[in-house]
Amino acid sequence: MQRLIPVLNSDHVPLHLISVINTLLTAAKEISHRLHQGSLAGTLGSTLDENIQGETQKKLDIVSNQLIKTMLLETNLVHAVASEEEDDVVMGNPDARYLVAFDPLDGSSNIDINSSVGTIFSILEKPKHPAEGKELFLQTGDEQVAAGYILYGPSTMLVLTTGQGVRAYTLDHRVGEFLLTVDKLTIPEETQEFAINMSNQRFWAKPMQAYIQDLLAGTEGKRQKNFNMRWNAAMVSDVHRVLSRSGIFAYPADCRDENKPCKLRLLYEANPMSFIVEQAGGKASTGYERIMSLQPTEIHQRVSVIMGSRQEVNTCLSYYKSIECERLDG
Ligand code: F6P
């Protein structure tokens, strides 16, 4: 086991970027501490507010958002931040190079049941062309210079990419540091495990319905093997399982609410997770196009997500190619 050097010098990662990542980790250690204190910290439960997404804000959502935002802006290395919990971008140092988009506490409905949650971040650079406010963040996932998540589970883990593979670190509470525990994370190409919220089945488009039906048919169906299902309802922990032991994770578009066909956010969830998954050898798509190639049109945009083991994602996408039907995500 090595002591943490979040991004090794040999990776040629700029020092300021390393400092931004380290700042996120300092905030994560504090969030981890408060989560582990549970009810003792007095930060469980909901506030009376809703975020821009119309979701009830948990007290820890607010605390985590405030912590990450303030700490990042105090570094003077960040030009602007965009958070799932903020209506607008928050400007920092006009001369700084980095933009950070983050979901401070993903899967926050899990907080009150003492289950896993996570922080997701995506780091971009100020675009070369003149841009202001929200426009700064309207860059494709391919423009990300780093992305990662912190999983607050039985142990607190950091999974990080700067575009040169994926490393995983575990927080050692005794020394207060993240220690490198996996040097090169790779997702197995094939799998027998899927993660999807099955209660939405009847609302999915035909290709996803047909694909899942074939997984459920197991050895008696055309896939001729049995599949297992897992759903933690926190993207960080569901994707972490996929990264750890293979799998396919999907939150596809559905027709429950025609004004909101997709659930997951492009900038705060889909893009950073796609960067990690691709860097680990996996694949990430909306069903129709590669997630990281999408040109965002607004910062809180939502998108359909299918990601994980490369071959399994390809199999799923073959249903989208062969079954004609109207796109639910427009
Ligand atoms: O976007 C928030 C989120 O909690 C994700 O982390 C998770 O994958 C998803 O929503 C769970 O959604 P549902 O409650 O519909 O299963």
Residues whose N, C-alpha, C, O or C-beta is under 5 A from the ligand:
A	BS01	F6P	D106 G107 S108 N197 A233 A234 M235 V236 K263 L264
